[in-house]
Amino acid sequence: MPLVKRARGGALLTALFIMTLVAIVATAMSTRLQVDIYRTRLIDTHDKLYLASQAVTFWAFTQLDNKELKFTKSTNEGMVAQYPKNLESLVGRIKLTGGIYDMQARFNINNMGDKKLIPPFMNLLSHTVDLNNVERLNLALAVQNWLLEYDLALGKDTYTSYYLSQKPPYYPSHQLMQSVSEFRLIKDVSSSIYQAVEPFITVLPDRTPININTASKKVLMSLGNGLNESQANELIMARGENGIKDMKQIAELSKKIDFPQEQITIDSQYFLSVASATSDEFKINVYTLLKRKRDKNQKISVSVIREIISSY
C-alpha cells in the first residue's frame, strides 16, 4: 500500500511539473506575441507617419519651384515659409507641421577649408561664446584641420593624438562634414560651446555665401573683418520687410561697410524642409536638404541632397 501511494504522489508531482512547464512556455509565447504585435504596430505607424510627412516635403518642392517666391524674409529661427495650418490634419488622426528654412542664413562650416574664411568664423565665435582671441583661433584651426585632406608628411599630429586619446577614440574625417553634429567632435568644442554655436552654423556640400536677407544679426556681424552692431542694424534696416531685391539697392552701404562681395548673396540655393508628423503615440521628424538652382534662362530645378529621419 505505501508503494502505491508513493507512485501516485510521484505521478502527481510529475503532472504538476509538466503543467508548470506548459504555463511557462505559454506565458513566454504570449509575451513574445504581444511584443511582435507591438513592434509591428510601431513599424506600421512609423511608415504611415513617414508617408504623411512627405506632404510637407512635396509642399516645400512646390514652394521652391515657384520662381516668383524670393524667400527674402525669415523668422528668428531662419524659417522662410511655414506649412499651411489648413493642411495640418489631412491624414486621419495624424497632425502635420513644418516649414522651409534658409540654410544660407547660417555660417557654412565647410567653408573653413578656405583660410580666408577663418576670420569670419572667429567673428561668429566672438558673438556667441566667451573665448579669448587665442582660443577662437585654435578652434578655427581645429575645424580647418578636420576638413582638409590628410597630409602623410605630417604623421601623427597633435590633433590626431587628441582624438585618439578620447573614449572612445576616433580619427578626424579630413573631409567635408556631413552633419552639424560633427562639430561636437572637434578638439576643444565642449557641450556648452556646441549648444551656443549650433543655431548659427550649417554644413553644406559646396562653399556658400551668406544670405543677407535672412541671416540673423550675429551671423551678419561675422562678415568680412566683422561688422559692429550699428553696421549690422543698418543692413537689417536696409533689407526691411521685403528684403533686398537687387544688390544695387545697397551699393553705397556695401562700400561703407566694405565686406567681401563673395561672402554674401540675396538668392539662396540650399534650403531645409522640416516635417513633423505626430500620432497619438508616436512622432517623427523628417529633415530634407534641398537645392534650388536656376539655369541661365532662370528656370528653377529643385533636388534632394539628403534626408534624415528622427523618431520619438
JOZITA-V467985 format. One record per backbone hydrogen bond with DSSP energy under -0.5 kcal/mol. CO is the residue of the C=O (numbers start at 1). NH is the residue of the N-H. If there is no record, write none. Layout:
co->[CO CO]
nh->[NH NH]
//
This chain:
co->[1 2 3 4 5 6 7 8 9 10 11 12 13 14 15 16 17 18 19 20 21 22 23 24 25 26 27 28 29 30 31 32 33 34 35 36 37 38 39 40 41 42 43 44 45 46 47 48 49 50 52 53 53 54 55 56 57 58 59 60 61 63 65 66 68 75 78 79 81 84 85 87 88 90 91 94 95 97 98 99 100 100 101 101 102 103 104 105 106 107 107 108 109 110 111 113 114 115 117 118 119 120 121 122 123 124 124 125 125 129 132 133 134 135 136 137 138 139 140 141 142 143 144 146 146 150 151 151 152 155 157 158 159 160 161 162 163 163 166 179 180 181 182 182 183 186 188 190 191 192 193 194 197 198 200 202 210 210 211 211 216 217 219 220 221 223 228 229 230 231 232 233 234 235 236 239 243 246 247 248 250 251 252 253 254 254 260 261 263 265 269 269 270 270 271 271 272 272 273 273 274 275 276 277 278 282 283 284 285 285 286 286 287 287 288 288 289 289 290 290 291 291 293 295 299 301 303 306 308 310]
nh->[5 6 7 8 9 10 11 12 13 14 15 16 17 18 19 20 21 22 23 24 25 26 27 28 29 30 31 32 33 34 35 36 37 38 39 40 41 42 43 44 45 46 47 48 49 50 51 52 53 54 55 56 57 58 59 60 61 62 63 64 65 66 67 69 70 78 102 75 100 87 88 90 96 92 94 91 278 276 83 274 80 81 103 272 105 106 211 216 108 109 202 111 112 113 114 115 117 118 121 122 123 124 125 126 127 127 128 128 129 131 136 137 138 139 140 141 142 143 144 145 146 147 148 174 175 152 154 155 155 157 161 162 163 164 165 165 166 170 168 182 183 184 185 186 186 189 190 194 195 196 197 198 200 201 107 109 212 265 214 215 220 221 222 223 227 226 232 233 234 235 236 237 238 239 240 243 245 249 250 251 254 255 256 257 258 259 263 264 210 212 271 292 103 104 273 290 101 274 275 288 99 286 97 284 95 279 312 277 287 310 275 288 289 308 273 290 305 306 271 292 293 303 301 298 295 293 291 289 287 285]
//
